[in-house]
Amino acid sequence: MKMSRTAIKELTAAYRAVLKHAFIAAMGAVMVIGGGASADDAKTRLVVGIGETKDLSGTHNGYVSENGGSVVHVLGVLNVADGTQFTNNKTGGNGGTIFIEKQQGIVNIGENTIFDGNTAMYDGGAIGNYGSAVIGQNVIFRNNHAEIDPDLKNVTSDWRPIGGGAISMGVNAQLDLSNVLFEGNTAGYDGGAIGTRRTLQKNEVSGFEDLGNYIKIADSTFVGNRATGLTSDTENGSKVGGNGGAIANTFATTEIGGTTFAKNTAAKNGGAIYNHHFINVDATGTDTGLGGVMTITDSVFSENSANGNGGAIYNTGTLTLNSDVFVGNSANGFGGAVGSQGQLTLKGTMFANNTAMVGGAMYSGYNDSGVGRGSSEISGATFTNNSAEYGAGAVANYGSMKIDIDNTKFVGNKVTHAIEQDGWNNRNLNSSVDGGGALFVGSASATSLNKTVFQNNSSTTAGGA
């Protein structure tokens, strides 16, 4: 029997209510009700009202709330003192410790603050940010969880989770952080450490609108974070979420500099980062959608992995890489380091010892549904000792994607199988997967090479270069 959308929404809402109460009942800690006193008057959630400014310090352990922000609910300005600790707090809503509501909410987090072992039933294991958060030096987010019940159904019909094992960001949210450690955080949807909203705001006059999210990350470390995803989706029977082991970015303008991403994992795409574009094709066939715009400079990606595509980064938005290093990343699908179906600009970046089924270091082209947009520009890069089973040891370019390569070196890359895999030729790659040791270009792709060196690359059947 096919249910109506209204019936699905009602059923999902009822399910969430039951699940939330079960979640709270299982916590085994003092319950905080709204902004008032707890059962033993020992743990009172702080509420910062609109127009108010309040300070917070000390250690906050074992708070539990039914709604977002077990320790603090912020609509005004909250200043968190240096060295404050938030440990083992839980909420049945968003933001395991702090929930920043609406655009007027502002939180300034002092240096050496620790968020450890906090849990949200939905988004933002430590912080649910719908306003603005500025995070000071040497802050630690460790072992926080955005659980997103693994059996929750119909997420594409009603509620669309964000994820964000440590921090979730709603519409129009701002985040600024420097020298921060994210370690061992987990999201049951997208963004093992940080997740942003995945839906667009529809304006009947101007169409889809940019929601204005902004993220700035400097000199920070993301290690061992995971995006696990939901187990099923009743609309199509497939796994949903599980993108961006460290960061999942939709619609936000993001700047990252001097940051290390190591050993992060994604159940689907983007072992470290998932930069997403919302596709909206109008009647003329033009894509009028919006997407994440991300620039990454002087950063290192090491030993990240994705079960799908993009061992370090999966991009369908707009991505610029400047002087970055990708070493030892892996993907079970396309693009051992970077998988891109969007706009990619890559300058002065090094790829070494990355592995994938197709495109040991990088893949550009269509996704599994035959969708691709944008082009790739590579200049001043080095690809060394990358390997793939099929399609190119270093760079594989498929479909009608345009790729320009300038002043770049390909050394010691290899393809280990280089045979056609059943189904690819007819489904979306539009050519047999014969493979080139360094570079493979599909028959419909437009490629230009300038001042580029190929040395000691190898393929078992097709061209060594």
Secondary structure, 3 states (H helix, E strand, C coil): CCCCHHHHHHHHHHHHHHHHHHHHHCCCCCEECCCCCCCCCCCCCEEECCCCEEEECCEEECCEECCCCCCEEECCEEEECCCCEEECCEECCCCCCEEECCCCCEEEECCCCEEECCEECCCCCCEEECCEEEECCCCEEECCEECCCCCCCCCCCCCCCCECCCEEECCCCEEEEECCEEECCEECCECCCEEECCCCEEECCCEEECCCCEEEEECCEEECCEECCECCCCCCCCCECCCCCCEEEECCEEEEECCEEECCEECCCCCCEEEEECCCECCCCCECCCECEEEEECCEEECCEECCCCCCEEECCEEEEECCEEECCEEEEECCCEEECCEEEEECCEEECCEEEECCCEEECCCCCCCCCCEEEEECCEEECCEEEECCCCEEECCCCEEEEECCEEECCEECCCCCCCCHHHHHHCCCCCCCCCEEECCCCEEEEECCEEECCEECCCCCC
